[in-house]
């Protein structure tokens, strides 16, 4: 992967200097350090911008307002500059050597678009219906935990941004804001992502609480049986000079500090549901009338089992590359899963989406909607609610442009013939 040098920022972080800002160093040195595309050598592999495509460091200066962002990557650059090293490292990290993170991005290069001409594209309809609810866009906000680590308003800022443009939002189990408050900020039902824990007597009440709070669906995450080896995160943490114990009192993680697990006697080890089996779907049906989706499906075999057991939807996901190392990019998994499902239930997908053309390729390969995580969190870290709104607006605009340039006027008119294997 492309790696760019960053000696100035490395020296500042290792020396315990204050966080880098435009005012704290010369403009030339500041832009040089940010233009390197990563916090330090340890984070060099975290930059999503391809080599030679420009970025905030290549421009006259970093953007200072969200409306100035020309693409998702400019928001990433500002987020990297503003976040503490450990927090950006947590967000950027995959597992082990981050190869699955890269696999998600590489998968998009394996397909090219096949545009059709002489089509009236004056009007483009991006609306989609999921579980009986119509949305103006197929772009869904994926669950991202602990959002107050990226901005003081955390999930509330994301929810208000979702409300502004009517995006479907999936709230993480490890939200830093209770579901009741997030739902009020969103103003309409959201979906709730569930880590059930290894004890159902803890998981069941959480599902009941989410249902009572108005969650429109439960999204069961099945690809996280233990804490992965997040090398990038740990290397970044070495360079963070703050006293992290002021916030993280338990180095192994006290899950009871998370609002959805407050009042339980859960241990950190029990958070990881190593004993999860397909029987859990039946248990969910007993405690909630809401639709149940499974997040973390990567094979046709598991997709077929989901359909057979009456699951209401699938999210093709490898946890943003944060779970299994050397997994396939999710876009590579999508065709076989879409074929196995055969349109009987909705198929959503996440993993590496950074451009509207990425979204277009996934829709052509069988996805009903796509979920984005890091891009809107970059916006959150950069500019709060306004940054989230800008990130989502960029992706919506790029998707509409891609549809016009390829001669499709609705999501229903997007077919596998729109793409070819590179």
HUZI-V104526 format. One line per field, one symbol per residue. ss: DSSP state (2 for helix, 1 for strand, 0 for the rest). phi: phi as a letter, one per 30 degrees, with the letter a starting at -180 (. if undefined). psi: psi as a letter, one per 20 degrees, with the letter a starting at -180 (. if undefined). Layout:
# HUZI-V104526
ss: ???
phi: ???
psi: ???
This chain:
# HUZI-V104526
ss: 00000022222222000000000000222222222000002222220000000002220000000222000222222222220022222222000000222222222222111000000000001001110011100011100000222000022222222222200011100000002222222200001111000002222222222222000011111000000000222222220000022200000000222022200000022220000000222222222000111111100222222222000011110022200000000222222222222000011111000002222222220000111102222222222022222222222222222222220001222002221110
phi: .dbcdadddedddddiddedbdddbdedddddddddiadaedcedddddddicikedcddaddcbdddddaeddddddeddcdeeddddddddcbhciddedddddddddbbccdcchcdcecbccdbcbhiccbdbddcdddbdhdddcaedhddddddddddchcdcccdececbeedddddddiaecccdccdidbddcdedddddddddjedaccddccbdadddcddddddddccddddddccdcddjcddddedcdiccdcdddddddcdbdddddddddcbddecccckdbbddddddedddiddabcdaciiiccddidddddddeeddddddiidbdccbbjidbbdddddddddcjddabccbeeddeddddbiedddededdedddddddddddcibcaddcdbeddbbdd
psi: qppqqlhghgggghijrqqprhiirqgghghgghiijrgrhhjhiipipqpjjaahiirhrqqiqhiiphrhhhhgggghhhqqghghgghhqcqdjkhhghhgghhhiiqrqnqqrlpokgppojqqpplippqiqjoqoqpprliiihqhichgggghgghhjlqppppqhkqjpqhghghghhirprqpppoiriohiggghgghghghijpiqpoopjkmirprnnggghhhhhjoirniihhnhohiooiiiphijqirkqrghihomijprihhghhghhiqiqqpqppjpiqhghghhgghjkqirqooqkkkjjepqkrqqhhhhgghghghhkjhqqorqrnjpiqhhgggghhhjiqhrqpqfgghhggghgjbghhgggghhghgghggghggiikqirhhjprhiiqqp.
